[in-house]
Amino acid sequence: MRTNPRKKPLTQADFDRQWREAANELSNRAVALLLWAVVDEFGFDAPKLQRLQEKIDYTSDSIVRGYLTIADIRKTLENEYGVTV
């Protein structure tokens, strides 16, 4: 198999940057889907939707700071609401 001489090898820093960008994009898509679902299904108005967005941001920040984990959230959703994610 021949190698492309113009192809630049991927550095760890490049990989890490691409990984963060992909994770950020996936997170943004998930939030957009959630927000759209509550608008479409439950008729959230702008103020309620903005409060939900703020709560999502607050919870996300709590996860980043280590106060909460996704595992905690999943366990609570399953145990208290019967929703498996």
C-alpha positions in Angstrom: 0.0 0.0 0.0 1.4 3.4 -0.9 1.3 6.4 1.4 0.3 9.9 0.5 3.4 12.0 0.8 1.3 15.2 1.4 -0.6 13.7 4.3 0.5 15.2 7.6 0.5 12.8 10.6 -2.0 13.6 13.3 -0.4 14.8 16.5 -1.8 14.0 19.9 -2.7 17.7 20.3 -4.6 17.6 16.9 -6.4 14.4 18.0 -7.3 15.9 21.4 -8.6 19.1 19.7 -10.7 17.1 17.2 -12.1 14.9 20.0 -13.2 18.0 22.0 -14.8 19.6 19.0 -16.7 16.4 18.2 -17.8 16.0 21.8 -18.9 19.6 21.9 -20.9 19.2 18.6 -22.6 16.0 19.9 -23.5 17.8 23.1 -24.9 20.8 21.3 -27.0 18.5 19.1 -28.4 16.6 22.1 -29.4 19.8 23.8 -31.0 21.1 20.5 -33.0 17.9 20.2 -34.2 18.1 23.8 -35.2 21.7 23.5 -37.0 21.1 20.2 -38.8 18.1 21.7 -40.2 20.1 24.6 -41.3 22.9 22.3 -42.9 20.6 19.9 -44.5 18.2 22.4 -45.2 20.4 25.4 -45.5 23.8 23.8 -42.8 25.5 25.9 -42.8 29.2 25.4 -39.6 31.3 25.2 -39.2 32.1 28.9 -39.7 28.4 29.9 -37.4 27.2 27.2 -34.7 29.7 28.3 -35.1 28.5 32.0 -34.6 24.9 30.8 -31.5 25.9 28.8 -30.1 27.6 31.9 -30.8 24.5 34.0 -29.0 22.3 31.5 -26.1 24.7 31.5 -26.0 24.7 35.3 -26.2 20.9 35.5 -23.5 20.6 32.8 -21.2 22.9 34.9 -21.9 20.8 38.0 -20.7 17.8 36.1 -17.5 19.6 34.9 -16.8 20.7 38.4 -17.2 17.1 39.7 -20.3 17.7 41.9 -22.5 15.4 39.8 -21.9 12.6 37.3 -23.9 11.3 34.3 -24.1 8.0 36.2 -25.8 9.8 39.1 -28.3 11.4 36.7 -29.0 8.1 34.9 -29.5 6.2 38.2 -31.9 8.9 39.5 -33.9 8.9 36.2 -34.2 5.1 36.3 -34.9 4.7 40.1 -37.3 7.7 40.5 -38.9 8.0 37.1 -38.5 4.6 35.5 -36.6 6.1 32.5 -33.6 4.3 31.3 -31.0 6.3 29.3 
